[in-house]
Amino acid sequence: VARLADPGQFDGLKARIEADPRLPLEAKREIDFYEEQSRALATFIRILGLSLAVIFSIGAVVGAMITMFAAVASRTAEIGTLRALGFRRGAVLLAFLVEALLLSAAGGVVGLIAASAMQAVDISTTNFQSFAELAFRFVLTPQIAAQAMVFALAMGVVGGFIPAWRAARLQIVDCLRAA
């Protein structure tokens, strides 16, 4: 470990060290060294996080579908009345999709609030390559928050489309009989 008086001199020192065949050294900045040391752990955490996100996303889509199917089932008489008044299938489909989007937006906001609490937690683990302690923290940036909201809305569309399509495909007579 060496500390230079001027960090701008690093490139010159690195060139001198690499040019001298007597020194079997590799010069690198400290931040680069620790980044290389933690790359395997960061990759593991990224893969674990993505796997959990996929699993929970499937659960969220199924939950959205169940919620929207229940909404369709409880409002078949209303759907039939709207259709009898002249509302087209597309309008019914759009109404249920908007409802699914509103529910998924509310879920996304609740998720962001919960995720923002994770910023206060410091997590530490051992780097098994160097046996040094690695400490890290999750940071919720505006870009991540926007991506999370877009993802939540996409899950709402995926989970709400089939129930909305079913609501739009209901026959007027069948809806009014159920009333």
Backbone as CSV, one residue per row, in Angstrom:
resi,resn,N_x,N_y,N_z,CA_x,CA_y,CA_z,C_x,C_y,C_z
1,VAL,0.864,-1.167,0.000,0.000,0.000,0.000,0.900,1.215,0.000
2,ALA,0.612,2.115,-0.885,1.384,3.357,-0.966,0.417,4.525,-1.067
3,ARG,0.781,5.610,-0.427,-0.032,6.829,-0.502,0.801,7.875,-1.219
4,LEU,0.236,8.376,-2.300,0.932,9.390,-3.072,0.566,10.780,-2.556
5,ALA,1.514,11.684,-2.656,1.246,13.067,-2.243,0.206,13.693,-3.169
6,ASP,0.269,13.326,-4.437,-0.691,13.834,-5.431,-1.303,12.634,-6.148
7,PRO,-2.616,12.419,-6.023,-3.231,11.277,-6.696,-3.056,11.287,-8.216
8,GLY,-2.751,12.432,-8.785,-2.525,12.523,-10.225,-1.242,11.840,-10.667
9,GLN,-0.361,11.512,-9.727,0.900,10.850,-10.056,0.748,9.338,-10.182
10,PHE,-0.445,8.821,-9.993,-0.640,7.369,-9.986,-0.245,6.731,-11.311
11,ASP,-0.665,7.318,-12.417,-0.370,6.708,-13.722,1.137,6.599,-13.961
12,GLY,1.899,7.615,-13.567,3.355,7.561,-13.722,3.971,6.469,-12.862
13,LEU,3.523,6.362,-11.602,4.030,5.326,-10.708,3.672,3.937,-11.239
14,LYS,2.480,3.779,-11.720,2.040,2.489,-12.263,2.909,2.102,-13.456
15,ALA,3.202,3.040,-14.341,4.039,2.753,-15.513,5.443,2.348,-15.081
16,ARG,6.010,3.021,-14.068,7.359,2.663,-13.597,7.372,1.276,-12.976
17,ILE,6.339,0.938,-12.182,6.291,-0.382,-11.532,6.149,-1.478,-12.577
18,GLU,5.276,-1.288,-13.544,5.055,-2.319,-14.562,6.239,-2.446,-15.522
19,ALA,7.035,-1.379,-15.673,8.196,-1.427,-16.561,9.402,-2.101,-15.909
20,ASP,9.425,-2.186,-14.599,10.561,-2.779,-13.890,10.331,-4.282,-13.745
21,PRO,11.126,-5.120,-14.428,10.918,-6.575,-14.366,11.288,-7.177,-13.004
22,ARG,11.990,-6.436,-12.155,12.354,-6.952,-10.835,11.172,-6.940,-9.875
23,LEU,10.155,-6.173,-10.182,9.005,-6.040,-9.274,7.799,-6.798,-9.849
24,PRO,7.493,-7.955,-9.286,6.306,-8.691,-9.771,5.027,-8.139,-9.116
25,LEU,4.779,-6.854,-9.335,3.652,-6.185,-8.700,2.663,-5.693,-9.753
26,GLU,1.471,-5.506,-9.295,0.440,-4.902,-10.136,-0.089,-3.693,-9.364
27,ALA,0.086,-2.535,-9.930,-0.362,-1.309,-9.261,-1.810,-1.023,-9.634
28,LYS,-2.622,-0.769,-8.614,-4.019,-0.387,-8.850,-4.482,0.477,-7.706
29,ARG,-5.463,1.280,-7.994,-6.031,2.137,-6.962,-6.765,1.272,-5.938
30,GLU,-6.839,1.768,-4.717,-7.471,1.014,-3.638,-8.941,0.727,-3.947
31,ILE,-9.609,1.693,-4.513,-11.034,1.502,-4.819,-11.215,0.402,-5.870
32,ASP,-10.277,0.324,-6.833,-10.344,-0.742,-7.840,-10.063,-2.107,-7.212
33,PHE,-9.113,-2.152,-6.276,-8.802,-3.408,-5.595,-10.028,-3.949,-4.862
34,TYR,-10.684,-3.081,-4.080,-11.851,-3.542,-3.318,-13.036,-3.856,-4.234
35,GLU,-13.145,-3.143,-5.333,-14.217,-3.445,-6.286,-14.009,-4.834,-6.886
36,GLU,-12.775,-5.170,-7.233,-12.475,-6.502,-7.759,-12.720,-7.582,-6.707
37,GLN,-12.359,-7.287,-5.459,-12.533,-8.253,-4.386,-14.005,-8.540,-4.101
38,SER,-14.841,-7.543,-4.273,-16.261,-7.717,-3.948,-17.122,-8.050,-5.156
39,ARG,-16.535,-8.208,-6.319,-17.310,-8.468,-7.543,-18.102,-9.773,-7.445
40,ALA,-17.509,-10.839,-6.932,-18.218,-12.123,-6.840,-19.413,-12.023,-5.898
41,LEU,-19.225,-11.362,-4.759,-20.328,-11.200,-3.815,-21.421,-10.313,-4.408
42,ALA,-21.025,-9.255,-5.099,-22.009,-8.369,-5.724,-22.811,-9.116,-6.780
43,THR,-22.152,-9.986,-7.536,-22.851,-10.785,-8.541,-23.830,-11.741,-7.873
44,PHE,-23.409,-12.368,-6.781,-24.295,-13.272,-6.046,-25.521,-12.533,-5.525
45,ILE,-25.299,-11.357,-4.939,-26.422,-10.578,-4.399,-27.353,-10.141,-5.524
46,ARG,-26.793,-9.761,-6.662,-27.613,-9.347,-7.803,-28.464,-10.509,-8.307
47,ILE,-27.872,-11.695,-8.444,-28.619,-12.864,-8.916,-29.688,-13.259,-7.905
48,LEU,-29.345,-13.239,-6.624,-30.318,-13.549,-5.582,-31.473,-12.548,-5.593
49,GLY,-31.148,-11.267,-5.726,-32.181,-10.231,-5.766,-33.091,-10.378,-6.966
50,LEU,-32.521,-10.670,-8.128,-33.345,-10.856,-9.328,-34.221,-12.090,-9.213
51,SER,-33.679,-13.153,-8.638,-34.478,-14.372,-8.459,-35.656,-14.111,-7.534
52,LEU,-35.405,-13.431,-6.428,-36.492,-13.101,-5.507,-37.503,-12.167,-6.165
53,ALA,-37.019,-11.223,-6.962,-37.930,-10.302,-7.646,-38.840,-11.049,-8.612
54,VAL,-38.297,-12.022,-9.333,-39.116,-12.800,-10.263,-40.166,-13.604,-9.498
55,ILE,-39.758,-14.254,-8.406,-40.699,-15.063,-7.628,-41.811,-14.192,-7.052
56,PHE,-41.439,-13.058,-6.452,-42.457,-12.184,-5.873,-43.312,-11.522,-6.949
57,SER,-42.749,-11.301,-8.129,-43.526,-10.722,-9.230,-44.605,-11.683,-9.693
58,ILE,-44.258,-12.949,-9.769,-45.265,-13.948,-10.141,-46.383,-13.956,-9.101
59,GLY,-46.015,-13.906,-7.835,-47.020,-13.844,-6.775,-47.868,-12.588,-6.868
60,ALA,-47.246,-11.458,-7.210,-47.998,-10.208,-7.340,-48.968,-10.266,-8.510
61,VAL,-48.553,-10.853,-9.615,-49.438,-10.981,-10.775,-50.620,-11.886,-10.439
62,VAL,-50.353,-12.996,-9.774,-51.438,-13.900,-9.371,-52.377,-13.185,-8.399
63,GLY,-51.823,-12.445,-7.455,-52.650,-11.683,-6.518,-53.503,-10.647,-7.224
64,ALA,-52.924,-9.955,-8.206,-53.691,-8.974,-8.981,-54.814,-9.652,-9.753
65,MET,-54.519,-10.820,-10.320,-55.551,-11.562,-11.061,-56.698,-11.974,-10.156
66,ILE,-56.366,-12.507,-8.992,-57.411,-12.940,-8.056,-58.269,-11.751,-7.630
67,THR,-57.608,-10.633,-7.320,-58.339,-9.432,-6.908,-59.254,-8.949,-8.021
68,MET,-58.750,-8.924,-9.238,-59.561,-8.416,-10.355,-60.665,-9.397,-10.738
69,PHE,-60.407,-10.701,-10.657,-61.485,-11.669,-10.912,-62.598,-11.506,-9.875
70,ALA,-62.226,-11.244,-8.620,-63.241,-11.012,-7.584,-64.025,-9.745,-7.876
71,ALA,-63.333,-8.707,-8.365,-64.024,-7.460,-8.716,-65.002,-7.679,-9.862
72,VAL,-64.598,-8.456,-10.847,-65.488,-8.756,-11.979,-66.687,-9.570,-11.494
73,ALA,-66.435,-10.570,-10.670,-67.522,-11.440,-10.201,-68.534,-10.670,-9.361
74,SER,-68.049,-9.731,-8.563,-68.976,-9.001,-7.697,-69.731,-7.899,-8.435
75,ARG,-69.301,-7.584,-9.651,-69.951,-6.494,-10.381,-70.516,-6.925,-11.724
76,THR,-70.912,-8.169,-11.832,-71.466,-8.615,-13.120,-72.754,-7.878,-13.464
77,ALA,-73.586,-7.583,-12.473,-74.835,-6.852,-12.756,-74.511,-5.451,-13.273
78,GLU,-73.516,-4.801,-12.691,-73.116,-3.476,-13.158,-72.565,-3.537,-14.572
79,ILE,-71.786,-4.568,-14.847,-71.233,-4.731,-16.192,-72.374,-4.906,-17.189
80,GLY,-73.327,-5.749,-16.839,-74.484,-5.964,-17.725,-75.272,-4.685,-17.931
81,THR,-75.456,-3.893,-16.891,-76.187,-2.628,-17.011,-75.448,-1.661,-17.924
82,LEU,-74.147,-1.560,-17.744,-73.351,-0.679,-18.606,-73.431,-1.116,-20.067
83,ARG,-73.322,-2.403,-20.281,-73.393,-2.925,-21.656,-74.786,-2.690,-22.242
84,ALA,-75.840,-2.834,-21.419,-77.206,-2.608,-21.904,-77.430,-1.126,-22.228
85,LEU,-76.729,-0.252,-21.519,-76.857,1.181,-21.786,-76.061,1.623,-23.015
86,GLY,-75.291,0.728,-23.573,-74.565,1.053,-24.803,-73.057,1.156,-24.671
87,PHE,-72.526,0.892,-23.504,-71.076,0.905,-23.375,-70.496,-0.271,-24.144
88,ARG,-69.444,-0.009,-24.869,-68.812,-1.058,-25.688,-67.915,-1.934,-24.811
89,ARG,-67.549,-3.066,-25.377,-66.663,-3.998,-24.667,-65.323,-3.343,-24.325
90,GLY,-64.836,-2.527,-25.237,-63.561,-1.842,-25.015,-63.596,-0.916,-23.808
91,ALA,-64.738,-0.259,-23.596,-64.872,0.636,-22.448,-64.844,-0.152,-21.138
92,VAL,-65.489,-1.315,-21.123,-65.477,-2.165,-19.924,-64.061,-2.684,-19.680
93,LEU,-63.413,-3.126,-20.734,-62.027,-3.605,-20.637,-61.132,-2.499,-20.089
94,LEU,-61.262,-1.302,-20.634,-60.441,-0.181,-20.196,-60.719,0.182,-18.735
95,ALA,-61.973,0.146,-18.327,-62.323,0.477,-16.947,-61.658,-0.483,-15.960
96,PHE,-61.687,-1.769,-16.273,-61.067,-2.737,-15.366,-59.543,-2.676,-15.429
97,LEU,-58.993,-2.355,-16.586,-57.541,-2.194,-16.669,-57.083,-0.968,-15.869
98,VAL,-57.832,0.115,-15.933,-57.485,1.302,-15.153,-57.557,0.981,-13.662
99,GLU,-58.563,0.214,-13.266,-58.660,-0.189,-11.856,-57.444,-1.025,-11.449
100,ALA,-57.045,-1.950,-12.312,-55.865,-2.769,-12.018,-54.609,-1.893,-11.929
101,LEU,-54.501,-0.898,-12.800,-53.350,0.002,-12.754,-53.340,0.834,-11.472
102,LEU,-54.500,1.295,-11.041,-54.565,2.061,-9.797,-54.169,1.201,-8.596
103,LEU,-54.644,-0.037,-8.582,-54.271,-0.939,-7.483,-52.776,-1.241,-7.505
104,SER,-52.223,-1.463,-8.693,-50.790,-1.767,-8.771,-49.958,-0.531,-8.437
105,ALA,-50.436,0.660,-8.783,-49.714,1.881,-8.408,-49.703,2.044,-6.891
106,ALA,-50.839,1.766,-6.251,-50.884,1.838,-4.786,-49.923,0.814,-4.175
107,GLY,-49.901,-0.393,-4.715,-48.965,-1.409,-4.236,-47.518,-1.003,-4.466
108,GLY,-47.236,-0.364,-5.610,-45.886,0.105,-5.891,-45.434,1.171,-4.912
109,VAL,-46.339,2.086,-4.559,-45.998,3.138,-3.592,-45.728,2.524,-2.220
110,VAL,-46.564,1.580,-1.802,-46.334,0.906,-0.512,-44.986,0.175,-0.541
111,GLY,-44.683,-0.477,-1.659,-43.398,-1.168,-1.790,-42.223,-0.209,-1.728
112,LEU,-42.347,0.959,-2.349,-41.265,1.943,-2.298,-41.072,2.489,-0.888
113,ILE,-42.166,2.664,-0.161,-42.047,3.128,1.221,-41.309,2.080,2.055
114,ALA,-41.667,0.816,1.862,-40.983,-0.255,2.593,-39.517,-0.352,2.173
115,ALA,-39.251,-0.196,0.873,-37.869,-0.269,0.396,-37.036,0.903,0.903
116,SER,-37.658,2.067,1.055,-36.896,3.219,1.548,-36.440,3.005,2.992
117,ALA,-37.171,2.195,3.740,-36.743,1.890,5.107,-35.467,1.047,5.117
118,MET,-35.228,0.314,4.041,-34.008,-0.508,3.962,-32.746,0.332,3.848
119,GLN,-32.880,1.613,3.517,-31.702,2.472,3.413,-31.051,2.711,4.769
120,ALA,-31.796,2.508,5.825,-31.266,2.734,7.171,-30.517,1.520,7.706
121,VAL,-30.526,0.418,6.969,-29.923,-0.824,7.440,-28.551,-1.007,6.789
122,ASP,-27.533,-1.211,7.609,-26.197,-1.557,7.112,-26.046,-3.067,7.169
123,ILE,-25.584,-3.639,6.079,-25.420,-5.087,5.990,-23.928,-5.376,5.849
124,SER,-23.434,-6.332,6.607,-22.026,-6.687,6.481,-21.898,-8.192,6.325
125,THR,-20.875,-8.567,5.611,-20.586,-9.970,5.373,-19.080,-10.121,5.194
126,THR,-18.632,-11.338,5.067,-17.205,-11.607,4.893,-16.920,-11.902,3.434
127,ASN,-15.854,-11.293,2.931,-15.374,-11.597,1.594,-14.466,-12.809,1.724
128,PHE,-14.873,-13.926,1.162,-14.138,-15.171,1.357,-12.870,-15.252,0.521
129,GLN,-12.627,-14.277,-0.357,-11.364,-14.256,-1.092,-10.254,-13.634,-0.255
130,SER,-10.614,-12.596,0.498,-9.593,-11.906,1.273,-9.860,-11.972,2.781
131,PHE,-10.983,-12.573,3.181,-11.398,-12.664,4.572,-11.521,-11.277,5.223
132,ALA,-11.877,-10.314,4.409,-12.125,-8.962,4.913,-13.632,-8.770,5.049
133,GLU,-14.017,-7.877,5.922,-15.435,-7.590,6.097,-15.886,-6.629,5.005
134,LEU,-17.012,-6.944,4.406,-17.626,-6.066,3.417,-18.919,-5.532,4.010
135,ALA,-19.060,-4.240,4.018,-20.284,-3.614,4.505,-20.912,-2.867,3.340
136,PHE,-22.210,-2.979,3.216,-22.900,-2.264,2.147,-24.285,-1.880,2.618
137,ARG,-24.892,-1.011,1.855,-26.214,-0.488,2.165,-26.980,-0.363,0.855
138,PHE,-28.268,-0.624,0.915,-29.120,-0.432,-0.250,-29.472,1.044,-0.355
139,VAL,-29.401,1.575,-1.556,-29.706,2.979,-1.797,-30.828,3.051,-2.822
140,LEU,-31.893,3.721,-2.465,-33.046,3.887,-3.349,-32.890,5.207,-4.084
141,THR,-32.505,5.136,-5.348,-32.330,6.334,-6.163,-33.625,6.643,-6.907
142,PRO,-33.780,7.849,-7.398,-34.975,8.167,-8.192,-35.117,7.266,-9.418
143,GLN,-34.012,6.883,-10.028,-34.065,5.992,-11.189,-34.604,4.619,-10.782
144,ILE,-34.151,4.091,-9.671,-34.638,2.793,-9.189,-36.102,2.888,-8.822
145,ALA,-36.499,3.989,-8.178,-37.909,4.177,-7.806,-38.787,4.229,-9.049
146,ALA,-38.332,4.934,-10.084,-39.110,5.011,-11.333,-39.205,3.640,-11.989
147,GLN,-38.104,2.900,-12.023,-38.132,1.554,-12.605,-39.063,0.638,-11.824
148,ALA,-39.065,0.756,-10.505,-39.940,-0.072,-9.666,-41.404,0.256,-9.936
149,MET,-41.723,1.526,-10.100,-43.110,1.910,-10.376,-43.543,1.425,-11.761
150,VAL,-42.665,1.535,-12.745,-42.992,1.027,-14.084,-43.218,-0.482,-14.021
151,PHE,-42.375,-1.170,-13.258,-42.516,-2.621,-13.116,-43.818,-2.969,-12.405
152,ALA,-44.173,-2.212,-11.364,-45.432,-2.449,-10.648,-46.619,-2.245,-11.575
153,LEU,-46.577,-1.202,-12.388,-47.671,-0.953,-13.327,-47.739,-2.047,-14.393
154,ALA,-46.585,-2.516,-14.840,-46.576,-3.612,-15.821,-47.182,-4.877,-15.219
155,MET,-46.870,-5.164,-13.953,-47.468,-6.331,-13.302,-48.974,-6.143,-13.155
156,GLY,-49.429,-4.909,-12.932,-50.860,-4.635,-12.852,-51.554,-4.886,-14.171
157,VAL,-50.905,-4.499,-15.269,-51.486,-4.742,-16.592,-51.536,-6.237,-16.876
158,VAL,-50.447,-6.925,-16.595,-50.408,-8.377,-16.852,-51.443,-9.100,-15.986
159,GLY,-51.504,-8.737,-14.712,-52.441,-9.395,-13.805,-53.884,-8.974,-13.998
160,GLY,-54.110,-7.794,-14.563,-55.471,-7.310,-14.724,-56.069,-7.518,-16.091
161,PHE,-55.236,-7.867,-17.075,-55.759,-7.966,-18.437,-56.747,-9.118,-18.610
162,ILE,-56.410,-10.286,-18.128,-57.298,-11.447,-18.330,-58.642,-11.237,-17.630
163,PRO,-58.684,-10.784,-16.370,-59.992,-10.508,-15.765,-60.755,-9.390,-16.490
164,ALA,-60.040,-8.363,-16.946,-60.700,-7.275,-17.679,-61.249,-7.789,-19.005
165,TRP,-60.493,-8.641,-19.667,-60.943,-9.220,-20.925,-62.184,-10.090,-20.690
166,ARG,-62.173,-10.840,-19.585,-63.336,-11.658,-19.243,-64.556,-10.782,-18.985
167,ALA,-64.354,-9.666,-18.274,-65.466,-8.754,-17.993,-66.030,-8.177,-19.287
168,ALA,-65.137,-7.856,-20.213,-65.588,-7.285,-21.482,-66.294,-8.318,-22.350
169,ARG,-65.978,-9.588,-22.172,-66.562,-10.651,-23.008,-67.874,-11.195,-22.434
170,LEU,-68.269,-10.760,-21.247,-69.520,-11.255,-20.664,-70.709,-10.834,-21.528
171,GLN,-71.663,-11.729,-21.650,-72.880,-11.433,-22.408,-73.831,-10.614,-21.534
172,ILE,-74.517,-9.676,-22.145,-75.424,-8.789,-21.408,-76.505,-9.594,-20.693
173,VAL,-77.080,-10.552,-21.374,-78.174,-11.352,-20.800,-77.681,-12.135,-19.577
174,ASP,-76.500,-12.736,-19.687,-75.951,-13.508,-18.554,-75.664,-12.598,-17.362
175,CYS,-75.204,-11.404,-17.612,-74.907,-10.456,-16.525,-76.188,-10.037,-15.818
176,LEU,-77.204,-9.759,-16.582,-78.452,-9.284,-15.975,-79.207,-10.412,-15.265
177,ARG,-79.027,-11.645,-15.718,-79.629,-12.789,-15.020,-79.002,-12.978,-13.653
178,ALA,-77.724,-12.688,-13.538,-77.006,-12.878,-12.280,-77.446,-11.850,-11.237
179,ALA,-78.080,-10.778,-11.692,-78.465,-9.722,-10.760,-79.581,-10.094,-9.884
